Amino acid sequence: MLMGSKLKGPEQYPHRVAKIWDNYVDWGSRRSAENGFFTKLLVSHGISRGARILDMAAGTGFHSIGLAREGFKVTACDGSPHMLNVLRDNARKNNVDVASLQAYWNSLDSVLPPGNFDACICLGNSFTHVSFEERETVLAQIAMLLSPGGIYVFDHRNFERIIETGEINGGSIYRKDAKISVIRATSELVEVSYTVKGVTFPLSYHPVFFEKVPEMLQKAGFGPLEFYGDFKKGERDASFFQWVAEKMT
Ligand SMILES: C[S@@+](CC[C@H](N)C(=O)[O-])C[C@H]1O[C@@H](n2cnc3c(N)ncnc32)[C@H](O)[C@@H]1O
């Protein structure tokens, strides 16, 4: 029987996972699926090229590198040194400058100054690695790092659907040859097993439920909010939701 991960957050991304991550998430397909969505979103919120972006779940750098290439000033942060090593290689290969640093989300204030960013992004269903108990602390850290009027952009899978169906929809940005199966899905924890290029690894998520997001963000001092489903404004029938929340001054 497959067992879920006892590891937490960035510990779930050791060297063996980091080195095959880009075989799981296909950059070309992801670029076509997103079609510049996040750049347009930032610009539509007055955050133009040259603005300071914190990619707090930078992983192997897909968004950090893409945004840096478009002229944003990106700081790529991640708790996994292994993901960051791959990111640095990817930045070199793409001939792009991205400042990178290892940090945990519950103590970002120990490495980054307050009010330093115009936007903070947390993409690829990453925020769902935060336990329910830690969410308030992490959101307070994000709010602290944003300048007045700065925005927080994050996404999450449709966990209501995953729990109801017991299935996870890989979507078109993930490699077709990756094997993904849900080990268990409850309202507290969703554990998924991935097999990519012969490497099997589990990832666990603390579900973020669509209906609970507005209250969670408002309590942390964010508003007004805007949401998208699979990159379409106001779409509820989606596999992934994208949220934008402004830091209230
Ligand atoms: C699902 S991956 C997504 C990476 C990238 N954003 C993408 O979409 O390809 C989640 C990333 O968040 C990082 N992470 C998870 N929990 C973290 C925490 N508490 N502090 C810092 N990084 C964390 C992991 O190390 C991992 O690189």
Ligand as a Chemical Component Dictionary entry (heavy atoms), coordinates in Angstrom:
data_LIG
# 
_chem_comp.id                   LIG 
_chem_comp.type                 NON-POLYMER 
_chem_comp.pdbx_formal_charge   0 
_chem_comp.three_letter_code    LIG 
# 
loop_
_chem_comp_atom.comp_id 
_chem_comp_atom.atom_id 
_chem_comp_atom.alt_atom_id 
_chem_comp_atom.type_symbol 
_chem_comp_atom.charge 
_chem_comp_atom.model_Cartn_x 
_chem_comp_atom.model_Cartn_y 
_chem_comp_atom.model_Cartn_z 
_chem_comp_atom.pdbx_ordinal 
LIG C1  C1  C 0  4.214 22.662 -5.716  1  
LIG S1  S1  S 1  5.818 23.382 -5.649  2  
LIG C2  C2  C 0  5.522 24.704 -6.761  3  
LIG C3  C3  C 0  6.733 25.340 -7.328  4  
LIG C4  C4  C 0  6.468 26.400 -8.387  5  
LIG N1  N1  N 0  5.739 27.531 -7.873  6  
LIG C5  C5  C 0  5.724 25.802 -9.551  7  
LIG O1  O1  O 0  4.550 26.142 -9.736  8  
LIG O2  O2  O -1 6.318 25.014 -10.308 9  
LIG C6  C6  C 0  5.757 24.134 -4.035  10 
LIG C7  C7  C 0  7.034 24.850 -3.607  11 
LIG O3  O3  O 0  6.783 25.537 -2.359  12 
LIG C8  C8  C 0  7.877 25.338 -1.474  13 
LIG N2  N2  N 0  7.378 25.404 -0.087  14 
LIG C9  C9  C 0  6.361 24.678 0.440   15 
LIG N3  N3  N 0  6.161 25.025 1.721   16 
LIG C10 C10 C 0  7.083 25.987 2.028   17 
LIG C11 C11 C 0  7.385 26.740 3.201   18 
LIG N4  N4  N 0  6.700 26.554 4.330   19 
LIG N5  N5  N 0  8.388 27.638 3.144   20 
LIG C12 C12 C 0  9.098 27.825 2.000   21 
LIG N6  N6  N 0  8.852 27.134 0.847   22 
LIG C13 C13 C 0  7.864 26.230 0.863   23 
LIG C14 C14 C 0  8.407 23.958 -1.833  24 
LIG O4  O4  O 0  9.756 23.795 -1.445  25 
LIG C15 C15 C 0  8.190 23.895 -3.346  26 
LIG O5  O5  O 0  9.318 24.312 -4.076  27 
# 
loop_
_chem_comp_bond.comp_id 
_chem_comp_bond.atom_id_1 
_chem_comp_bond.atom_id_2 
_chem_comp_bond.value_order 
_chem_comp_bond.pdbx_ordinal 
LIG C1  S1  SING 1  
LIG S1  C2  SING 2  
LIG S1  C6  SING 3  
LIG C2  C3  SING 4  
LIG C3  C4  SING 5  
LIG C4  N1  SING 6  
LIG C4  C5  SING 7  
LIG C5  O1  DOUB 8  
LIG C5  O2  SING 9  
LIG C6  C7  SING 10 
LIG C7  O3  SING 11 
LIG C7  C15 SING 12 
LIG O3  C8  SING 13 
LIG C8  N2  SING 14 
LIG C8  C14 SING 15 
LIG N2  C9  SING 16 
LIG N2  C13 SING 17 
LIG C9  N3  DOUB 18 
LIG N3  C10 SING 19 
LIG C10 C11 SING 20 
LIG C10 C13 DOUB 21 
LIG C11 N4  SING 22 
LIG C11 N5  DOUB 23 
LIG N5  C12 SING 24 
LIG C12 N6  DOUB 25 
LIG N6  C13 SING 26 
LIG C14 O4  SING 27 
LIG C14 C15 SING 28 
LIG C15 O5  SING 29 
# 
